[in-house]
Amino acid sequence: MYSISNLLQAAPNAGMMQLVLLGGMILVFYFFMIRPQAQKAKNAKKFQETLEKGTKVVTIAGIHGRVNKVNDDGTIDIEVSPGSYLKIEKSAISMEWSTQANKAATPVTTK
């Protein structure tokens, strides 16, 4: 007969299996969450460094405008409407307006 202590003992390789599963979860987390976010941040930084006059941009606050002047102190002047200018930090630029506007909308088809 088996005693209670024999039934409560863990399998000999259970600790190794837990480590393998933990390692797998860490890899999945890295490849699906951390790596894409790092690539997105890298592309945003590259875009912010290459801003020039005339580029249409969208700020992180959702303000659309055209770059009027790139200053040496890390700021830019954007024209939000004719004759109206805002001075903002380069880091507040979210994306290029023209690339967002040029994304094709998926047509809705009905059968």
VOPAGU-2260 file (C-alpha; in pm, 1 decimal, decimal comma):
REM VOPAGU-2260
SITE   aa  ch    i         X         Y         Z
SITE  MET   A    0       0,0       0,0       0,0
SITE  TYR   A    1     101,1     355,1     -64,3
SITE  SER   A    2     129,4     590,7     221,5
SITE  ILE   A    3      20,8     954,2     209,7
SITE  SER   A    4     380,8    1075,1     193,9
SITE  ASN   A    5     445,0     870,3    -122,1
SITE  LEU   A    6     140,0    1023,2    -294,6
SITE  LEU   A    7     241,5    1381,9    -208,2
SITE  GLN   A    8     591,3    1356,9    -351,2
SITE  ALA   A    9     656,8    1549,3    -672,7
SITE  ALA   A   10     784,1    1392,6    -992,3
SITE  PRO   A   11    1166,0    1389,8   -1016,1
SITE  ASN   A   12    1183,8    1627,6   -1316,8
SITE  ALA   A   13     904,9    1867,4   -1215,3
SITE  GLY   A   14    1146,0    2149,6   -1123,1
SITE  MET   A   15    1319,4    2131,0   -1459,6
SITE  MET   A   16     986,4    2138,3   -1643,7
SITE  GLN   A   17     881,9    2450,8   -1451,4
SITE  LEU   A   18    1205,1    2625,0   -1551,1
SITE  VAL   A   19    1149,5    2536,6   -1917,2
SITE  LEU   A   20     793,9    2673,2   -1907,2
SITE  LEU   A   21     907,7    2990,4   -1731,0
SITE  GLY   A   22    1180,1    3040,9   -1992,7
SITE  GLY   A   23     924,7    2990,9   -2270,3
SITE  MET   A   24     691,9    3250,3   -2119,0
SITE  ILE   A   25     977,2    3499,8   -2094,6
SITE  LEU   A   26    1066,6    3444,5   -2461,4
SITE  VAL   A   27     706,0    3490,0   -2573,9
SITE  PHE   A   28     677,8    3807,7   -2366,3
SITE  TYR   A   29     999,1    3944,3   -2519,8
SITE  PHE   A   30     914,0    3869,5   -2883,2
SITE  PHE   A   31     551,0    3983,4   -2868,9
SITE  MET   A   32     571,2    4283,0   -2634,8
SITE  ILE   A   33     917,9    4423,9   -2568,1
SITE  ARG   A   34    1086,1    4390,7   -2908,4
SITE  PRO   A   35     804,6    4548,2   -3117,7
SITE  GLN   A   36     777,3    4839,0   -2873,9
SITE  ALA   A   37    1153,5    4898,3   -2889,4
SITE  GLN   A   38    1143,2    4899,1   -3270,6
SITE  LYS   A   39     853,5    5146,1   -3268,9
SITE  ALA   A   40    1043,3    5377,0   -3031,0
SITE  LYS   A   41    1355,0    5353,6   -3248,7
SITE  ASN   A   42    1158,0    5449,8   -3561,5
SITE  ALA   A   43     990,7    5741,4   -3380,4
SITE  LYS   A   44    1327,3    5873,5   -3259,0
SITE  LYS   A   45    1472,7    5845,3   -3609,6
SITE  PHE   A   46    1173,5    6037,2   -3750,1
SITE  GLN   A   47    1206,1    6309,1   -3485,4
SITE  GLU   A   48    1574,8    6355,3   -3566,1
SITE  THR   A   49    1509,4    6394,1   -3940,1
SITE  LEU   A   50    1235,3    6658,7   -3913,9
SITE  GLU   A   51    1270,9    6942,5   -4159,5
SITE  LYS   A   52    1071,2    7245,1   -4267,7
SITE  GLY   A   53     750,0    7158,3   -4451,6
SITE  THR   A   54     697,8    6813,9   -4297,0
SITE  LYS   A   55     337,3    6751,0   -4195,4
SITE  VAL   A   56     323,5    6610,3   -3841,3
SITE  VAL   A   57      83,3    6501,9   -3567,9
SITE  THR   A   58     174,0    6565,1   -3203,6
SITE  ILE   A   59     108,2    6321,9   -2919,6
SITE  ALA   A   60    -181,0    6549,9   -2821,9
SITE  GLY   A   61    -337,5    6505,5   -3167,3
SITE  ILE   A   62    -253,1    6850,8   -3305,1
SITE  HIS   A   63    -193,8    6846,6   -3680,4
SITE  GLY   A   64      44,0    7095,0   -3835,2
SITE  ARG   A   65     335,3    7165,1   -4066,6
SITE  VAL   A   66     691,4    7215,8   -3940,8
SITE  ASN   A   67     787,1    7579,3   -3993,4
SITE  LYS   A   68    1124,2    7590,2   -3817,7
SITE  VAL   A   69    1354,3    7340,7   -3644,5
SITE  ASN   A   70    1533,5    7509,1   -3352,4
SITE  ASP   A   71    1872,7    7410,9   -3208,2
SITE  ASP   A   72    1738,2    7372,5   -2854,0
SITE  GLY   A   73    1532,1    7059,9   -2932,8
SITE  THR   A   74    1211,5    7243,5   -3014,4
SITE  ILE   A   75    1024,3    7304,1   -3335,9
SITE  ASP   A   76     774,5    7563,7   -3451,4
SITE  ILE   A   77     469,8    7415,3   -3621,4
SITE  GLU   A   78     205,9    7604,4   -3814,8
SITE  VAL   A   79    -134,9    7472,6   -3714,1
SITE  SER   A   80    -333,3    7717,8   -3926,7
SITE  PRO   A   81    -220,5    8001,7   -4154,6
SITE  GLY   A   82     -35,9    8250,4   -3934,6
SITE  SER   A   83     -77,5    8047,0   -3612,4
SITE  TYR   A   84     239,6    7886,6   -3473,9
SITE  LEU   A   85     312,3    7661,5   -3176,7
SITE  LYS   A   86     653,9    7595,1   -3026,0
SITE  ILE   A   87     678,4    7234,0   -2906,2
SITE  GLU   A   88     944,5    6980,1   -2812,1
SITE  LYS   A   89    1063,0    6738,7   -3079,5
SITE  SER   A   90     979,3    6450,6   -2849,0
SITE  ALA   A   91     611,7    6554,9   -2863,6
SITE  ILE   A   92     590,8    6458,8   -3231,9
SITE  SER   A   93     403,1    6134,5   -3274,2
SITE  MET   A   94     399,6    6059,7   -3646,6
SITE  GLU   A   95     410,8    6203,0   -3992,1
SITE  TRP   A   96      70,5    6327,4   -4099,0
SITE  SER   A   97      99,8    6230,6   -4465,2
SITE  THR   A   98     186,2    5865,2   -4393,8
SITE  GLN   A   99    -111,8    5834,7   -4160,0
SITE  ALA   A  100    -342,0    6001,8   -4412,9
SITE  ASN   A  101    -214,6    5780,4   -4695,2
SITE  LYS   A  102    -304,3    5456,3   -4518,9
SITE  ALA   A  103    -566,2    5286,9   -4728,9
SITE  ALA   A  104    -893,9    5227,5   -4557,9
SITE  THR   A  105   -1020,8    4874,6   -4583,8
SITE  PRO   A  106   -1334,0    4876,2   -4795,3
SITE  VAL   A  107   -1645,4    4723,3   -4649,4
SITE  THR   A  108   -1796,9    4467,8   -4882,8
SITE  THR   A  109   -2144,1    4333,8   -4849,2
SITE  LYS   A  110   -2262,4    4015,3   -5006,8
